Amino acid sequence: MCGIVGIYNFGNGRSVAEDILRQMCSVIRHRGPDDEGLYLKQNAGLGMRRLAIIDLKTGNQPMRNEDGTVWVVCNGEIYNFQELRAEMESKGHKFYTDSDIEVILHLYEEYGTQCLQFLNGMFAFAVWDERRKQLFIARDRIGQKPLVWAEKDGSFYFASEMKSLFCIPEVEREIDHEALHKYFVYNYVPAPFTVFKRIRKLEPAHYILISEKGVKTEKYWHCDYRKKMKGSIEDYCGMYREILEKSVKRHLVSDVPLGVMLSGGIDSSTILAVMSKFDIPKISTFSIGFQTPGGLDPEFLRARRIAEMFKTKHYETVFKQEDLSLFPGILNFYDEPINIFAIIYIHQIAKFIRENVKVALAGNGGDELFGGYTGYNNILKMARLHNMGRPFSFLTRSHGTKIGRFFSAAFLPPYKRRAEGFRLSAERLAGSLYSGEFREKINNTDTAGILEELFLESGAPEGPRVTDEEYMDGVFYQDLMFYHTFGHTLIPDISGMANSLETRAPFLDNEFIEFSASLPLSAKIPDVSKPSLNKYVMKKAMEGILPDEILYAPKMGFGFSIDWTDWLRNIWREKVKDILLKRSLGRSGLFNMDYVSRIIEEHARGGKNNANLLWGLITFEIWYEMSVEGKKPGDIII
C-alpha cells in the first residue's frame, strides 16, 4: 500500500527532473510514511511512497525484473500472489523479494497486458518496459485504488492523487464545467472526469499503454450476469460461506497487525465472524457511535454486542457535532468536491483505527452485490409495472408532477429508466441553480449515458421488455461500477490513506463478485414487499452464526442517527448563510445566487429539505477557496 507517481516524456525526449519527481512523492507522504523510492532513466521516471504491509524488509519499490529492464510501482495488494508466484517460478522466473508486488513484473513478462486477467486484488500500478519504451498503467476491476493522469505536449504524468500533478507547472487547474455539472447531479465527479479539464481519472477495469506512438486506453474486464446457477438456497448458502471464507483468508495476509471496522450491520459482522475462524490471537475491532437525544445509536450498540460475542479487543469512539471544524482539512485530501457528509466521521474513524493497527477489513460492497438497499424494492416494483403493459399510461400525461414522471420513467426501455431520472435531475439543476454562463458551457452534455452503457454491459438485452432478474442485474451492475466505484471505494482509500491506514474489502474479491453475479434474483430479493429479507443468501448463510437482531435489523446506513440536515436548519443556520452568501460562491459567476438564497430559506423554514444540495454547495465553496483561491485549510473558518 502506498502512493505512486510517474512521468514519461514519450513525445519530446526530455529528461525527467528528479526534483519534480521527489516533490510529487513528498506531497503524498501521508499515503506512505515508511519509505520513498525512485527510478529514473532519461525520459522516464517512477516514484512511490510506501506504507509497509507485506515483506517489511525487502518490499521497497520501485521493483525490477531479473535484468533490470522492467520496473514497477504499485499502490495496493495482490491477494493471490502466492499462487501466482509459484506458477511464475515453475516457468523459470527468479524472485528477489517476498513482496506481493513483484509478481506483477513476472506476469507482465509472461503475458503482457493480459497479466491483468490473473490478478486478484486492489491495485493501481505502473510498469515501465525499457526495451519497448512503453509505460503500462492499470487499475483494479472495481476501482478500489485511485489513479489520475494528465497528458500535454508529448509528456504523460500520473499519480495516486491530483496534488502530485499540481507539482507540474504544465498541468493547469482549469475547471471542467461538464465535470462540475456531474458533481451536482451525482454528488461526486465520476471517472474519467475530474473537476479539472487537464486531469483525468483512469476508470476501473481499464489500462493505459503509453509509447512513442501515443496513448491508448482499453477496458479489460466487465462482469457478466447472464450465467446463472441453478440450485436451492441451501446450495447457495454453502457456496457463499466457502467463497467468503477463502476471500477473508486471502485478505488477512499481512506482516503487520490488522483489525475490523465494525459498524454493527450484517456486512462487517459477517467479516468478523469469518475472520474469527482463523488463528488470530486477539482480533481488534473499531466502532464509531453517534450521540442522539435518546442515547447512543442502535448500530453502535449492536457492534458492541458483536464484539463481545466474538471476544475481540474492542475500541469505540463517539462522533461529536463540533468536529465539523475539521472539514476543510479532510476535504483537502480529496482534491475535488465530494458531497457526502459521512467523509467527516469516516476520516475520524480511520484516524482512530490507525492509532492501533495499519490494516482494517471492512464490509464494503455487500449491498450492491446482494441487493441490500431498500430502494431496490421500489425499483423492482417499477420494473413489474412496466411489464404489465400500459394500463396506467394516462398517468404519464401529468407531465411535471412526481407521479407523472414516475410512470413516464416506468414505460421507457429498461436500460434508459434510471438514466432518465438523472437526466431530469440534471435539467432541473441547470435551469435553477446555475448562472446563464454556466448553462451555456454545458449545452448538449449527457450526464447519464454511462448508466445506459453499464446496464447493457451486464448482459441485459436492449429490447423493450426484460425479466425482473435481467432488469435488477443491470441495476446491481450500475451501482457496483458507478455508485459504489465512484463513491464508496474512493472514500475508504482517501480517508484511510490520509491517516496511513490500509482498508480491505473481502466482498470485492474477484471470485466473490462473479459468484454474486451468478445467483438468481430470488437469492437476493426473495419478496419485493419485505425489504428486511433483502440480501437473502447472506442472511440465511449466517443464521446460527450471527444473532437475528443483526441479520434482520432494518437497513440503516452508516451514520443514520445524526440529523445533520437538522443542524443545517438550526444550529448552523447562520453559518450556512455566511458560507454561501458572503464568500466566494457569488464571485465565481457559476450560480444563480437568488436561487441559492431561496433554498437556504426554504430549508431553514422546514418547508423543504434542501440539505443535500446545500451541503454540496458548502463543499464546493470550501473546495473553491482552497483549490482556486489558494487558501490553506487552517485559514478557512466553518
Phi, psi and omega in degrees: 000132182188193171239140183237153179215165176185161178221135173225112178273073190285336187245003181226351175073005181293145175287147178280131180279122182298323182294325177293316180299318179293323178294321177299323177288319186300321184286349174244032179302329180301332180286338183204082183281355189273335184193157172231142178217148180227149166232129179228129176214090178055256186265014178228141179209139176238147177216157178206155168242130190251133164255108189285118181238311179241138181057071186295331187273316188243012186269017180292151180240162001294152177251154184237163171276190187299320184255007175075021180260350177230133184229152181221144163233141184216136171255113178137198181222141173255107190284336179257028187294331183293317177294318180295322179297317180300320179295317181293321178296325178293340178266004175100003180284142181253130179254145178241001176227175172255016184283148174290335186286329183299334182296333179300318181303312186285326173297319178296317178300324185278320190236358183063219182294341178291353177302335182296335180291343184262344189275128174244106182178188172245126187197153160223119185225164176226127177247125176259121180254103185295322183292319181271353185053051188227135175252127182242117184239136182216156179233147185296170190298321184259354178078038179290333178246134185274157171204129178241155183210162177213150179226134176202131172050045176082012177239140178240131181235142176217161181192163174288330181224151183297331183301333175291322179291334178292346176286350185258115184303329184288342182272108185275154180255054178274129182294136175266109185292326176296318178294321179296321176300316179296326176302313182289335178282316189253352182082356173203169182265111182284151175295149009273006183283156158231174182290351178252138184299321189272359182239137179231154173267140169284128182288153175303150178060028178236156170226161176235136171249124179242121179221184178295346177277342181133204186241128182230130180246137180223150171265134186248354183203145163214158183269125182258118184268004188281339184269094185263141174281157173236124181182187178266166177297329178295320177299314182296321180296319179297317178294320179303310182297320182294313183290320179296320180298318178295320181295313180299318179300317178299322184282355179268354181295117184193147174259011177227161180298148177224164182218193181231131173278103191257112183269337187101357176267180185292324187295303182291329177294322177296316178302316180296317181300317179290319181299327183291347178287340186266165187279078178244119188308309181208109182283134175266133176237151187223132180225147174243134181245170181228127180280125179241168177303332180267006181115200180289148186291151186300321181296323177299317180290325176293322176300319178299318180295318180295321178298319178294321181299320181261009174054049180273169169271100194260132179243138181228147171215154184243129179288137179241144183303323185291352179292357175302334180299341180281350192302313181303318179295323178292312181299329181300332178289337184275339177070348176211162183293143175219119188268066177225105185303329185299343182298338180295308184275340172292322174300318182294319181290328176297317177297319180296316180294320184296341176293345185237324181221165178261342185227136177226133174273145181221167185263023183301140172102342184299321183292317181289327182282325189238015172074044187280332186288135179295336177299336179298329181294320177292321178298319180292323176298319179296320179297320180291325176300317179300317184289349176285348185101218184233044179291341181250021187295340178297335181290338180289347179287345181281060185300137177093343177269159183297315182292325177296317179293323179301309183289326177299315179294325182298331185260009172284161171306144188309317185289346182264346194299303182293322180301320182294326176299319178290326177296319178296320177298318179297320179296318180297316179298313182297324184278346184238312187279324191273153171286166178300322180295318179297316181301320180297326183285344182245017175304138178067018176277124175262112184278344194235007181303326182297328178294321177295318180297316181294321179303313181289328180295334180292344183109356177292140181289160184274350187293180186287341181230140174223161175286165175306316183295315179297319181295313183290329174299318176299320179292315179301318181290320175304314183289323179294315187266352179240289183301311183287313185295318185273351179239297191285338174274331180294315186296312178300323180293309184293314180295319179294309185289336173300335180247017180057042179241133174266129175249139182235146185233094182300332179294341182265014173299142181309309184296323183289321178297315182291327175297314181298324180293335182274353182280144174289161181300327182297338178278351181249306180234088185283337183216109185298337181273356183232083180302337180295343179267356176304151188065041190305313183295324178298317184287315179296323181293334184257005176298135183087346178256317175246148180292152181301330181294339173273314186293321189243021174289150178301144176295125184244316185089144185295123177088015183298335189284339181271128183265072181291337176294325177288326177301319178297331183277330188243275190293336178255015186304311181288327177298318181300314179299315182297313184295317188269336185250345187239008184238233192270343186304312180293322181290338183293336181075013185263343192233155172276099188290335174296320179292319177302314179300320182294317182288332173298313182292321177301314181292318181298323180285344181085007181285328182212138180274100179256021189301317184297316180292322179296316179294325176298321178289320177299316179299314178300317180301312181295317178298317182298317179298324181279311191272333180257316182270350172080018178285151174277148180307321182291344181268357183261124181263130178218000000 
